[in-house]
Amino acid sequence: MERRYLKESNGHYEVDIDISVDEWKSMLQNHEIFYENALDMVLKWYNEVGHQATANTVKEKYSPELKRPPYNGIVKELTRRILKHLNRFEVIGTTGKKSVFIVPFEGWYVDYKRPNKGFVWKLRDELVQALEEVGMVDRQIFLSKEYLDKKEQENINKAFQLSIYELEKKIDAKTKKQTLKTTSAASVRYDRDPDVSALALKKANGYCQLCGNLAPFLKKDGTPFLEVHHIRWLSEGGVDDKTNTVALCPNCHRKMHILDLQDDRDFLINSIK
């Protein structure tokens, strides 16, 4: 395996990638490489002026509720799949460790003397051309968040009719290695199992599993209003199952997404053991 070394000059990082437009086109159409989350990410960057932006800029535009951008993990996994497929080279960063962002992107600091000003990712020209030639930038269809929220709630309401025993039995029977799916929306959206959500709500029995208070109000159907939360976020590799899912009041749910305190995480993990 050839090693290629990342070079840095005044905050601008460069390395010879030599992935052709045709190679990018082939990989873009291979869902084992450009899985939905990865394709969603590169399309977001494509839509930026000059096909470039900082990760935080894109996060604020599409997912302002997130504490930090989810893209580092996505680009790391995408690069792993690209390099495995090509089986041609690996990139070694300036610290001697493998570099991942530099394969689909070029990168530089907004102000290399002040790194906290942000780091720009720019889609490689060959990847941009490949996206255009295969027609992917012409068929971005984003479902509205309102539509997806409505469908998700309908599925949860249906699952809520089952007992805790029936839900647990149904969940346990599902494939353990089930791949977490995503849906194209205005931001990356993960398809949640309605049975898992319904089970968390039933087990909470109307009480927030963090603060312990009763749900703030009853919904029109008479059930307590609580929100389902994944202790380890799905965007960070968390699983959508009963070992990672709790029901919280709106205030505590917001707290977990803004502060995400380790003590609160530990408390919630222990509460569902």
DRENBADREN-351780 format. One line per 3 residues: number of its first residue (from 1); for each residue x, z, y of N, C-alpha, C. Coordinates in pm, whole numbers. Atoms other than C-alpha are relative to their C-alpha. Layout:
N
NUM) X/Z/Y/X/Z/Y/X/Z/Y  ...;
This chain:
273
1) 85/0/-120/0/0/0/89/0/125  -80/10/-122/146/-107/334/-43/107/100  28/-97/-105/174/156/605/20/-66/136;
4) -12/52/-135/107/52/962/-9/118/97  -15/-117/-85/200/288/1242/-62/-21/138  66/2/-129/-9/362/1546/103/23/111;
7) -90/-15/-115/175/318/1876/-80/41/122  68/-50/-120/86/495/2199/84/-32/123  -67/28/-127/170/385/2552/-94/34/114;
10) 82/-43/-114/31/565/2857/-145/26/-40  134/-37/44/-266/690/2657/-77/-109/-69  66/112/69/-347/351/2501/59/-12/-139;
13) -45/2/139/-330/333/2120/-18/-139/-60  3/134/56/-246/11/1938/61/-3/-139  -57/26/132/-180/-108/1584/-50/-137/-46;
16) 40/132/49/-189/-446/1411/-94/16/-119  101/-15/105/-510/-447/1206/-16/-129/-80  13/135/57/-536/-823/1133/-115/-18/-100;
19) 121/26/78/-888/-809/989/-70/-119/66  55/123/-57/-1035/-1156/1037/-151/11/24  144/5/-26/-1381/-1243/1167/-77/-17/-131;
22) 68/23/128/-1477/-1370/822/-1/125/-87  -4/-125/77/-1365/-1044/662/-100/100/57  99/-89/-61/-1572/-845/913/-141/-44/-37;
25) 134/51/33/-1873/-1071/845/-38/38/-143  26/-35/140/-1843/-1012/472/-29/148/-14  19/-146/10/-1813/-635/516/-129/45/67;
28) 124/-35/-69/-2102/-618/764/-122/-21/-88  113/30/88/-2330/-765/499/6/74/-132  -15/-83/120/-2208/-522/234/-44/142/36;
31) 55/-130/-37/-2424/-209/259/77/117/-59  -86/-106/53/-2173/-13/52/113/31/97  -105/-22/-101/-1930/-50/344/-66/39/132;
34) 72/-29/-124/-2146/-73/656/-137/57/-35  125/-68/28/-2408/180/552/-77/17/132  88/3/-117/-2699/230/793/53/77/119;
37) -51/-83/-108/-2541/509/993/115/-68/73  -117/67/-58/-2222/308/1046/-43/-122/81  48/118/-72/-2407/-9/1145/-71/41/128;
40) 68/-52/-119/-2623/192/1385/102/34/107  -104/-38/-96/-2306/326/1547/62/-121/68  -67/115/-62/-2135/-11/1600/-96/-79/88;
43) 98/68/-85/-2458/-160/1738/-16/72/134  6/-75/-125/-2473/119/1994/118/-38/91  -117/37/-80/-2119/37/2107/-8/-145/45;
46) 16/141/-39/-2198/-334/2108/-84/-10/127  92/7/-113/-2475/-267/2360/57/58/129  -63/-53/-120/-2239/-90/2601/75/-111/74;
49) -72/99/-81/-2076/-284/2886/142/-14/-53  -133/24/54/-1763/-445/2746/16/50/-142  -1/-53/137/-1858/-303/2403/92/122/-9;
52) -88/-117/-3/-1678/17/2502/-68/118/68  57/-123/-57/-1770/379/2581/68/119/-66  -44/-122/67/-1669/736/2510/-110/44/-97;
55) 99/-49/97/-1839/904/2215/-103/89/68  92/-91/-68/-1990/1161/2450/-101/-78/84  92/84/-78/-2140/889/2673/-112/-54/-89;
58) 100/55/92/-2315/732/2374/-91/111/-51  80/-114/46/-2428/1073/2249/-103/40/105  91/-39/-107/-2581/1161/2587/-110/-104/21;
61) 98/107/-18/-2760/825/2598/-105/1/-110  90/14/114/-2913/835/2250/-43/133/-61  30/-127/68/-2899/1196/2125/45/118/86;
64) -46/-106/-91/-2865/1436/2423/-23/141/-53  28/-134/55/-3004/1723/2215/112/51/-89  -109/-41/89/-2693/1728/1995/107/76/76;
67) -105/-82/-62/-2420/1983/2067/127/-81/19  -120/83/-7/-2143/1731/1998/-29/-136/-64  24/134/56/-2119/1359/1912/18/-2/-151;
70) -12/8/147/-2172/1273/1543/93/-111/-46  -66/126/36/-1953/963/1555/136/15/-65  -130/-18/66/-1617/1108/1447/-14/-5/-152;
73) 22/-1/145/-1753/1174/1100/-42/-136/-53  47/132/43/-1922/835/1083/114/-99/-6  -110/97/-3/-1614/636/1185/105/33/-106;
76) -94/-39/106/-1399/836/943/-46/-54/-135  53/49/128/-1627/748/650/-1/-152/-3  0/146/-6/-1664/387/763/140/-55/-24;
79) -137/46/17/-1287/344/787/47/17/-143  -38/-22/140/-1238/496/443/-54/-113/-88  61/106/81/-1478/238/298/65/-137/28;
82) -63/127/-36/-1319/-51/490/136/-14/-67  -135/7/55/-965/32/380/-1/-6/-153  11/5/146/-1072/91/20/-37/-141/-44;
85) 43/136/34/-1243/-249/16/114/-101/18  -109/94/-27/-949/-434/172/120/23/-91  -113/-38/87/-691/-244/-33/130/-68/45;
88) -112/74/-56/-424/-380/200/97/88/79  -87/-83/-85/-294/-114/438/-69/131/33  52/-122/-58/-338/231/582/68/20/134;
91) -55/-20/-134/-279/344/940/47/144/14  -57/-132/-22/-52/637/1020/4/26/150  8/-33/-142/-116/807/1353/130/54/56;
94) -120/-47/-69/134/940/1605/44/138/-47  -36/-132/51/125/1284/1441/48/-5/-144  -42/15/140/214/1144/1099/-115/5/-98;
97) 117/-3/87/-139/1180/963/-74/-134/8  75/125/1/-376/897/873/-93/-7/122  86/22/-115/-564/750/1170/-121/-82/-45;
100) 121/66/49/-924/639/1123/-76/-80/105  84/68/-100/-1092/542/1452/52/-139/33  -66/120/-50/-842/265/1521/-32/-126/-80;
103) 30/120/80/-970/31/1247/-117/-80/58  107/79/-63/-1313/-70/1387/9/-2/153  -8/-13/-146/-1218/33/1742/144/-9/49;
106) -121/-27/-76/-938/13/1994/-28/128/78  29/-123/-73/-891/329/2199/103/36/104  -90/-49/-104/-746/482/2511/-68/113/78;
109) 52/-107/-84/-781/786/2735/-46/-55/134  47/37/-133/-984/746/3052/110/27/102  -116/-37/-82/-693/926/3222/98/72/-92;
112) -89/-59/101/-399/987/2988/70/125/49  -61/-122/-53/-262/1254/3222/-98/117/-6  105/-103/12/-593/1441/3188/-91/-36/-118;
115) 73/40/122/-712/1396/2826/-144/48/-6  137/-52/5/-1023/1607/2885/-100/-90/74  89/94/-69/-1164/1320/3094/-73/-93/-97;
118) 69/80/100/-1260/1146/2772/87/-108/-61  -74/103/74/-1141/888/2520/-94/-116/-27  85/120/13/-1280/534/2520/22/-66/-136;
121) -4/83/121/-1364/352/2196/-52/-138/38  44/138/-26/-1388/-28/2220/-4/-77/-131  12/80/122/-1519/-245/1938/104/-111/0;
124) -98/108/11/-1254/-485/1814/-68/-135/21  58/130/-34/-1309/-841/1936/-50/-75/-123  38/71/122/-1321/-979/1582/-129/57/-59;
127) 122/-63/49/-1591/-727/1487/-118/-41/88  105/45/-92/-1794/-818/1797/-43/-142/-35  31/139/35/-1771/-1188/1706/-75/-7/-132;
130) 66/-1/131/-1871/-1113/1347/-145/45/13  136/-48/-22/-2178/-916/1461/-87/-111/56  76/107/-63/-2287/-1210/1673/-24/-117/-97;
133) 12/116/89/-2221/-1475/1408/-95/25/-117  93/-27/110/-2420/-1298/1136/-140/34/52  132/-19/-60/-2708/-1242/1381/-48/143/5;
136) 44/-139/3/-2712/-864/1362/-39/52/138  33/-48/-134/-2724/-817/1738/-131/-59/50  127/61/-39/-3037/-1032/1753/-119/63/-71;
139) 112/-54/78/-3240/-824/1510/-3/153/-1  8/-145/-11/-3213/-467/1632/-145/38/27  139/-41/-13/-3561/-328/1574/-6/152/-13;
142) 3/-145/2/-3596/38/1670/-145/49/-2  133/-59/6/-3909/222/1562/-8/112/102  14/-104/-101/-4047/458/1825/9/137/-65;
145) -11/-137/49/-3971/828/1786/-139/58/-25  136/-53/15/-4342/904/1832/-62/-45/-133  54/52/126/-4438/680/1539/64/71/-119;
148) -70/-63/112/-4172/829/1311/-37/148/-12  42/-141/2/-4265/1187/1411/-138/14/-63  136/-6/53/-4630/1117/1330/-1/-20/-151;
151) -4/27/144/-4552/968/988/64/115/-75  -67/-112/64/-4316/1254/906/-94/119/-13  93/-113/3/-4579/1515/995/-112/-24/-101;
154) 104/33/99/-4842/1335/785/50/28/-141  -57/-23/133/-4611/1349/483/18/148/-29  -16/-145/18/-4536/1719/539/-135/65/-25;
157) 134/-57/19/-4908/1801/571/-51/-25/-142  41/33/136/-4972/1625/241/72/89/-101  -79/-83/92/-4691/1814/67/-39/147/11;
160) 36/-140/-23/-4813/2142/220/-118/45/-86  115/-34/85/-5121/2126/-4/45/54/-136  -53/-50/128/-4898/2206/-304/43/145/14;
163) -46/-139/-1/-4803/2560/-401/152/4/8  -146/-15/-3/-4449/2699/-362/59/-39/-135  -49/32/135/-4405/2672/-740/1/-151/-22;
166) 9/145/20/-4522/2310/-744/105/-75/83  -100/64/-85/-4296/2219/-453/141/16/-56  -134/-24/54/-3988/2382/-605/23/-82/-127;
169) -13/77/123/-4054/2214/-939/20/-148/33  -10/141/-39/-4097/1876/-769/138/-30/60  -131/18/-63/-3780/1918/-561/112/5/-103;
172) -104/-15/102/-3572/2036/-857/7/-120/-93  4/115/91/-3681/1731/-1057/63/-125/62  -57/117/-67/-3541/1494/-797/150/-9/-25;
175) -142/23/27/-3198/1344/-839/86/80/95  -88/-83/-80/-2930/1585/-720/89/-83/92  -94/83/-76/-2710/1301/-600/-73/-102/87;
178) 79/93/-81/-2984/1138/-397/67/-24/134  -66/35/-126/-2835/954/-98/-94/26/117  79/-24/-119/-2954/1068/242/-20/-131/76;
181) 31/127/-65/-3130/774/405/-19/20/150  24/-4/-144/-3155/689/773/-101/-106/38  95/96/-53/-3412/507/981/45/-42/138;
184) -39/48/-132/-3345/289/1286/-101/47/102  83/-47/-110/-3482/465/1591/87/-8/125  -80/3/-122/-3359/518/1947/131/73/-19;
187) -124/-66/37/-3094/740/1787/3/8/-151  -9/-12/145/-2967/801/1436/-104/100/-47  105/-89/49/-3260/952/1245/9/5/-151;
190) -14/-17/144/-3239/1095/896/-138/18/-63  127/-11/72/-3527/1054/651/-2/130/-78  8/-132/62/-3628/1405/548/-103/1/-112;
193) 92/-14/113/-3796/1498/222/-115/90/44  113/-83/-43/-4148/1621/314/-24/120/-90  16/-113/91/-4152/1843/5/93/115/39;
196) -97/-102/-43/-3841/2027/125/-48/68/128  51/-56/-126/-3991/2073/473/-120/90/-25  119/-79/30/-4323/2196/334/36/130/-69;
199) -42/-121/70/-4146/2444/105/57/102/99  -57/-91/-100/-3950/2593/398/-110/66/82  111/-53/-79/-4270/2634/599/-83/100/-80;
202) 79/-91/84/-4458/2795/309/74/132/-22  -78/-122/25/-4176/3040/235/9/88/124  -6/-77/-124/-4157/3142/601/-130/77/24;
205) 130/-67/-7/-4528/3232/583/-39/37/144  43/-23/-138/-4577/3202/958/99/76/86  -99/-78/-76/-4267/3400/1063/130/-80/17;
208) -130/63/-25/-3950/3262/1224/105/68/-86  -98/-57/91/-3666/3311/977/128/46/70  -115/-52/-75/-3417/3391/1254/-36/125/79;
211) 36/-118/-81/-3589/3625/1502/-103/89/-69  98/-79/74/-3862/3740/1260/-135/10/66  128/-5/-70/-4143/3690/1510/-100/-99/-59;
214) 105/92/42/-4477/3530/1432/11/-133/74  4/131/-66/-4517/3161/1510/-74/14/133  59/-18/-133/-4609/3121/1880/-147/-38/10;
217) 141/39/-2/-4945/2958/1802/-37/-66/-132  49/71/117/-5160/2802/1533/-32/-144/37  33/140/-24/-5196/2427/1505/-150/-21/-19;
220) 143/30/10/-5537/2257/1505/-53/20/-141  45/-19/139/-5547/2278/1125/8/145/-45  -3/-142/31/-5497/2655/1143/131/51/-56;
223) -130/-43/54/-5138/2663/1012/94/39/114  -92/-46/-104/-4861/2844/1207/96/-112/43  -93/101/-49/-4642/2625/1429/143/51/-8;
226) -143/-24/12/-4281/2649/1313/69/-134/-19  -76/125/11/-4007/2386/1311/105/12/-109  -95/0/111/-3795/2294/1011/140/-32/53;
229) -138/16/-47/-3419/2327/1068/97/-2/-117  -106/5/100/-3116/2231/857/117/83/51  -105/-93/-43/-2858/2511/875/130/-74/29;
232) -110/91/-29/-2576/2264/837/-64/-134/33  69/119/-49/-2686/1963/1039/24/-119/-91  -12/121/81/-2753/1639/854/106/-93/57;
235) -100/87/-63/-2533/1457/1106/142/43/-31  -133/-51/35/-2243/1675/990/17/14/-150  -16/0/145/-2294/1620/620/-86/101/-73;
238) 88/-95/65/-2557/1885/553/-99/-69/-93  91/59/98/-2795/1830/263/-145/33/35  143/-20/-24/-3172/1794/285/-62/59/-126;
241) 61/-66/115/-3269/2048/20/-33/145/35  53/-134/-28/-3414/2398/-12/109/103/28  -110/-94/-26/-3069/2564/9/55/-13/141;
244) -54/24/-134/-3010/2431/361/-110/-10/105  115/24/-87/-3358/2438/515/-77/128/27  76/-118/-41/-3541/2709/710/-107/-42/100;
247) 105/25/-100/-3843/2735/940/22/96/117  -31/-79/-119/-3785/2856/1297/-106/-19/108  83/17/-119/-3986/2919/1611/72/-96/94;
250) -64/98/-89/-3920/2662/1888/120/55/76  -112/-58/-75/-3696/2902/2084/125/12/-86  -116/-17/89/-3471/2982/1788/54/-135/-46;
253) -44/134/39/-3463/2617/1683/88/-60/109  -79/51/-113/-3340/2523/2029/134/72/9  -123/-81/-4/-3087/2807/2020/101/-51/-101;
256) -92/46/105/-2941/2677/1693/64/-133/37  -57/130/-35/-2894/2328/1836/88/5/125  -82/-11/-121/-2745/2445/2165/122/89/-24;
259) -111/-94/23/-2531/2744/2055/62/-14/-138  -46/15/138/-2507/2700/1678/101/108/-37  -91/-114/24/-2355/3047/1637/20/23/-149;
262) -31/-22/141/-2180/3122/1308/-76/119/-56  75/-118/47/-2348/3466/1286/-144/-38/-35  137/44/27/-2689/3299/1305/-4/-87/-126;
265) -8/83/121/-2586/3043/1042/7/89/-124  -18/-89/115/-2471/3320/808/-129/76/-32  126/-74/19/-2794/3515/863/-104/-89/-69;
268) 99/91/58/-3007/3211/779/35/-36/-144  -43/30/137/-2800/3126/471/-38/115/-93  34/-118/82/-2848/3481/341/-150/17/-15;
271) 146/-20/4/-3220/3474/422/-68/-87/-105  65/88/98/-3287/3193/174/64/8/-137  -62/-15/133/-3069/3310/-115/-98/63/-97;
